[in-house]
Amino acid sequence: MPEHPIEGLMKTTMANLKEMVDVNTIVGDAVHTADGTVIIPVSKISFGFASGGSEFNKGRDKREVISEEKFPFGGGSGAGVCLSPVGFIVVGNDQIKLLTVDEGNSALTNLFGFIEKMTDNIQKSLSNNKNNTNNTNVDPTQMI
């Protein structure tokens, strides 16, 4: 069965959308500074897509029996893309920070803050265990 014209239209549109968006669009390429700090841009991407078409019956009566004859096709498609910066992940000086562009993204900032606190507590706990080698009873709640 031959391909319908709408299939070609949609394949072309989807191929072009695929070219526009890859992982580097959301998490950008890392930028290395002279002091060894690494800055990674983070963005949010949203897009919409619409496609449609119609076959025309050349002005014939609807009650007429339709043969295998192909009707003219008219169609179109469109897409919209919105790219918004969220913030920057800054790695350096033995710490990781998220610098947000908009304070409305506090959930992501809080997540990075929580991870930072957990790693600090684990490092303190491990260093305390090395200093107190005689003490084998470690309270696991102090690690969090």
GROMACS elastic network, one bead per residue, 0.5 to 0.9 nm:
[ bonds ]
;  ai    aj funct       b0    kb
    1     4     6  0.88633   500
    3     6     6  0.83576   500
    3     7     6  0.66462   500
    3     8     6  0.75774   500
    4     7     6  0.55719   500
    4     8     6  0.72266   500
    5     8     6  0.54134   500
    5     9     6  0.64545   500
    5    10     6  0.88706   500
    5    53     6  0.87352   500
    5    73     6  0.72005   500
    5    74     6  0.87143   500
    5    75     6  0.83305   500
    6    10     6  0.61524   500
    6    11     6  0.85526   500
    6    51     6  0.82558   500
    6    52     6  0.72434   500
    6    53     6  0.66040   500
    6    54     6  0.87950   500
    6    73     6  0.85149   500
    6    74     6  0.88345   500
    6    75     6  0.70180   500
    6    76     6  0.85009   500
    7    10     6  0.52197   500
    7    11     6  0.60691   500
    7    12     6  0.86037   500
    8    11     6  0.51147   500
    8    12     6  0.61746   500
    8    13     6  0.86431   500
    9    12     6  0.53980   500
    9    13     6  0.63656   500
    9    14     6  0.87574   500
    9    51     6  0.80007   500
    9    52     6  0.89121   500
    9    75     6  0.79033   500
    9    76     6  0.73732   500
    9    77     6  0.73088   500
   10    13     6  0.51168   500
   10    14     6  0.60388   500
   10    15     6  0.84616   500
   10    51     6  0.68449   500
   10    52     6  0.87793   500
   10    76     6  0.89909   500
   10    77     6  0.74537   500
   11    14     6  0.52352   500
   11    15     6  0.60403   500
   11    16     6  0.86323   500
   12    15     6  0.52020   500
   12    16     6  0.63250   500
   12    17     6  0.87643   500
   13    16     6  0.52417   500
   13    17     6  0.63007   500
   13    18     6  0.86928   500
   13    49     6  0.87642   500
   13    51     6  0.86968   500
   13    77     6  0.72070   500
   13    78     6  0.77437   500
   13    79     6  0.81156   500
   14    17     6  0.50225   500
   14    18     6  0.60993   500
   14    19     6  0.86773   500
   14    49     6  0.88890   500
   15    18     6  0.50929   500
   15    19     6  0.63869   500
   15    20     6  0.89026   500
   16    19     6  0.51680   500
   16    20     6  0.65005   500
   17    20     6  0.51612   500
   17    21     6  0.65433   500
   17    79     6  0.81068   500
   18    21     6  0.55554   500
   18    22     6  0.73582   500
   19    22     6  0.73140   500
   20    25     6  0.83536   500
   21    24     6  0.79355   500
   21    25     6  0.60519   500
   21    26     6  0.83268   500
   21    45     6  0.86429   500
   22    25     6  0.55302   500
   22    26     6  0.74346   500
   23    26     6  0.55123   500
   23    27     6  0.61445   500
   23    28     6  0.77105   500
   24    27     6  0.50901   500
   24    29     6  0.63611   500
   25    28     6  0.58415   500
   25    29     6  0.87858   500
   25    42     6  0.83371   500
   25    43     6  0.71355   500
   25    44     6  0.85223   500
   25    45     6  0.79017   500
   25    83     6  0.84274   500
   26    41     6  0.80542   500
   26    42     6  0.57011   500
   26    44     6  0.60449   500
   26    45     6  0.67923   500
   26    83     6  0.85630   500
   26    85     6  0.87724   500
   27    30     6  0.86374   500
   27    40     6  0.70102   500
   27    41     6  0.59812   500
   27    43     6  0.64248   500
   27    44     6  0.88928   500
   28    31     6  0.89322   500
   28    40     6  0.60580   500
   28    41     6  0.50560   500
   28    42     6  0.61649   500
   28    43     6  0.78002   500
   29    39     6  0.86624   500
   29    40     6  0.63495   500
   29    41     6  0.72050   500
   30    38     6  0.63515   500
   30    39     6  0.56412   500
   30    41     6  0.72614   500
   31    37     6  0.82931   500
   31    38     6  0.56176   500
   31    39     6  0.50779   500
   31    40     6  0.63486   500
   31    41     6  0.85611   500
   32    35     6  0.83317   500
   32    36     6  0.63643   500
   32    37     6  0.59695   500
   32    39     6  0.65188   500
   32    40     6  0.89561   500
   33    36     6  0.54784   500
   33    37     6  0.53543   500
   33    38     6  0.63316   500
   33    39     6  0.78498   500
   34    37     6  0.73385   500
   35    92     6  0.85835   500
   36    91     6  0.87271   500
   36    92     6  0.66639   500
   36    93     6  0.84108   500
   37    90     6  0.69448   500
   37    91     6  0.56906   500
   37    93     6  0.73765   500
   38    89     6  0.80201   500
   38    90     6  0.58089   500
   38    91     6  0.50750   500
   38    92     6  0.64002   500
   39    88     6  0.63561   500
   39    89     6  0.57154   500
   39    91     6  0.64628   500
   39    92     6  0.87559   500
   40    87     6  0.85835   500
   40    88     6  0.54413   500
   40    89     6  0.50109   500
   40    90     6  0.65079   500
   40    91     6  0.83137   500
   41    85     6  0.77105   500
   41    86     6  0.79472   500
   41    87     6  0.61434   500
   41    89     6  0.64204   500
   41    90     6  0.88220   500
   42    84     6  0.89800   500
   42    85     6  0.62833   500
   42    86     6  0.55845   500
   42    87     6  0.53928   500
   42    88     6  0.57126   500
   42    89     6  0.73145   500
   43    83     6  0.67427   500
   43    84     6  0.55517   500
   43    87     6  0.69209   500
   43    88     6  0.87400   500
   44    82     6  0.81309   500
   44    83     6  0.58387   500
   44    84     6  0.51548   500
   44    85     6  0.61615   500
   44    86     6  0.62954   500
   45    81     6  0.71751   500
   45    82     6  0.56776   500
   45    84     6  0.63484   500
   45    85     6  0.86846   500
   46    80     6  0.82719   500
   46    81     6  0.58347   500
   46    82     6  0.51635   500
   46    83     6  0.66225   500
   46    84     6  0.85348   500
   47    79     6  0.71024   500
   47    80     6  0.54363   500
   47    82     6  0.61678   500
   47    83     6  0.87263   500
   48    78     6  0.83650   500
   48    79     6  0.55152   500
   48    80     6  0.53315   500
   48    81     6  0.67646   500
   49    77     6  0.76027   500
   49    78     6  0.59191   500
   49    80     6  0.66634   500
   49    81     6  0.89937   500
   50    76     6  0.84773   500
   50    77     6  0.55650   500
   50    78     6  0.54301   500
   50    79     6  0.63608   500
   51    75     6  0.76282   500
   51    76     6  0.58714   500
   51    78     6  0.64251   500
   51    79     6  0.86898   500
   52    74     6  0.86696   500
   52    75     6  0.55871   500
   52    76     6  0.57691   500
   52    77     6  0.63651   500
   53    73     6  0.70461   500
   53    74     6  0.54654   500
   53    76     6  0.62826   500
   53    77     6  0.86027   500
   54    72     6  0.83927   500
   54    73     6  0.57443   500
   54    74     6  0.54720   500
   54    75     6  0.62703   500
   55    70     6  0.86157   500
   55    71     6  0.57074   500
   55    72     6  0.55415   500
   55    74     6  0.63970   500
   55    75     6  0.86736   500
   56    59     6  0.77439   500
   56    71     6  0.56809   500
   56    72     6  0.54824   500
   56    73     6  0.63932   500
   56    74     6  0.78801   500
   57    60     6  0.59385   500
   57    61     6  0.84380   500
   57    62     6  0.83863   500
   57    70     6  0.89291   500
   57    71     6  0.57896   500
   57    72     6  0.73947   500
   58    71     6  0.71989   500
   58    72     6  0.77128   500
   59    62     6  0.88194   500
   60    63     6  0.85693   500
   60    64     6  0.72687   500
   61    64     6  0.55523   500
   62    65     6  0.79746   500
   62    66     6  0.86436   500
   63    66     6  0.87097   500
   66    69     6  0.75975   500
   67    70     6  0.84212   500
   70    73     6  0.87467   500
   85    88     6  0.86073   500
   85   100     6  0.86935   500
   85   101     6  0.68518   500
   85   102     6  0.87199   500
   86    99     6  0.87002   500
   86   100     6  0.59210   500
   86   101     6  0.55458   500
   86   102     6  0.68503   500
   86   105     6  0.73734   500
   87    98     6  0.67420   500
   87    99     6  0.54046   500
   87   102     6  0.76493   500
   87   105     6  0.87495   500
   88    97     6  0.81722   500
   88    98     6  0.56901   500
   88    99     6  0.51700   500
   88   100     6  0.63829   500
   88   101     6  0.78911   500
   89    96     6  0.70188   500
   89    97     6  0.57789   500
   89    99     6  0.63798   500
   89   100     6  0.85756   500
   90    95     6  0.82061   500
   90    96     6  0.57404   500
   90    97     6  0.51572   500
   90    98     6  0.61809   500
   90    99     6  0.73212   500
   91    94     6  0.75243   500
   91    95     6  0.60229   500
   91    97     6  0.65749   500
   91    98     6  0.88635   500
   92    95     6  0.55978   500
   92    96     6  0.65762   500
   92    97     6  0.86327   500
   93    96     6  0.82988   500
   95   116     6  0.74290   500
   96   112     6  0.77042   500
   96   113     6  0.87238   500
   96   116     6  0.70299   500
   97   109     6  0.82074   500
   97   112     6  0.68404   500
   97   113     6  0.75816   500
   97   116     6  0.82610   500
   98   108     6  0.80174   500
   98   109     6  0.59529   500
   98   112     6  0.66621   500
   98   113     6  0.83177   500
   99   109     6  0.76648   500
  100   103     6  0.63652   500
  100   104     6  0.85785   500
  100   105     6  0.67980   500
  100   106     6  0.80262   500
  100   108     6  0.86579   500
  100   109     6  0.72584   500
  101   104     6  0.87314   500
  101   105     6  0.81827   500
  102   105     6  0.60864   500
  102   106     6  0.83949   500
  103   106     6  0.58444   500
  103   109     6  0.88474   500
  104   107     6  0.81457   500
  105   108     6  0.58966   500
  105   109     6  0.67323   500
  105   110     6  0.89508   500
  106   110     6  0.59089   500
  106   111     6  0.84944   500
  107   110     6  0.50656   500
  107   111     6  0.62342   500
  107   112     6  0.88187   500
  108   111     6  0.50665   500
  108   112     6  0.64319   500
  108   113     6  0.86517   500
  109   112     6  0.52840   500
  109   113     6  0.61974   500
  109   114     6  0.86563   500
  110   114     6  0.60543   500
  110   115     6  0.86033   500
  111   114     6  0.51062   500
  111   115     6  0.62561   500
  111   116     6  0.86095   500
  112   115     6  0.51170   500
  112   116     6  0.61279   500
  112   117     6  0.86628   500
  113   116     6  0.50797   500
  113   117     6  0.62271   500
  113   118     6  0.86473   500
  114   117     6  0.51505   500
  114   118     6  0.61639   500
  114   119     6  0.86844   500
  115   118     6  0.51129   500
  115   119     6  0.62232   500
  115   120     6  0.86196   500
  116   119     6  0.53028   500
  116   120     6  0.62458   500
  116   121     6  0.87087   500
  117   120     6  0.50868   500
  117   121     6  0.61453   500
  117   122     6  0.85953   500
  117   144     6  0.83440   500
  118   121     6  0.51198   500
  118   122     6  0.61238   500
  118   123     6  0.85630   500
  118   143     6  0.78013   500
  118   144     6  0.60008   500
  119   122     6  0.50894   500
  119   123     6  0.61030   500
  119   124     6  0.85854   500
  119   144     6  0.88929   500
  120   123     6  0.51477   500
  120   124     6  0.61815   500
  120   125     6  0.85515   500
  121   124     6  0.50700   500
  121   125     6  0.60163   500
  121   126     6  0.85446   500
  121   142     6  0.78832   500
  121   143     6  0.56548   500
  121   144     6  0.61847   500
  122   126     6  0.60937   500
  122   127     6  0.85754   500
  122   142     6  0.88363   500
  122   143     6  0.54846   500
  122   144     6  0.72102   500
  123   126     6  0.51431   500
  123   127     6  0.61837   500
  123   128     6  0.85758   500
  123   143     6  0.87452   500
  124   127     6  0.51512   500
  124   128     6  0.60873   500
  124   129     6  0.85916   500
  124   143     6  0.81318   500
  125   128     6  0.50590   500
  125   129     6  0.61898   500
  125   130     6  0.87565   500
  125   142     6  0.74688   500
  125   143     6  0.58741   500
  126   129     6  0.50539   500
  126   130     6  0.63953   500
  126   131     6  0.87947   500
  126   143     6  0.87347   500
  127   130     6  0.51216   500
  127   131     6  0.63509   500
  127   132     6  0.86893   500
  128   131     6  0.50601   500
  128   132     6  0.60612   500
  128   133     6  0.86460   500
  129   132     6  0.50925   500
  129   133     6  0.60743   500
  129   134     6  0.89288   500
  129   135     6  0.77992   500
  129   136     6  0.84120   500
  129   138     6  0.79286   500
  130   133     6  0.56104   500
  131   134     6  0.86551   500
  132   135     6  0.54823   500
  132   136     6  0.82144   500
  133   136     6  0.70694   500
  135   138     6  0.73773   500
  138   141     6  0.88543   500
  138   142     6  0.82851   500
  139   142     6  0.58142   500
  139   143     6  0.76695   500
  140   143     6  0.54995   500
  140   144     6  0.76775   500
  141   144     6  0.58155   500
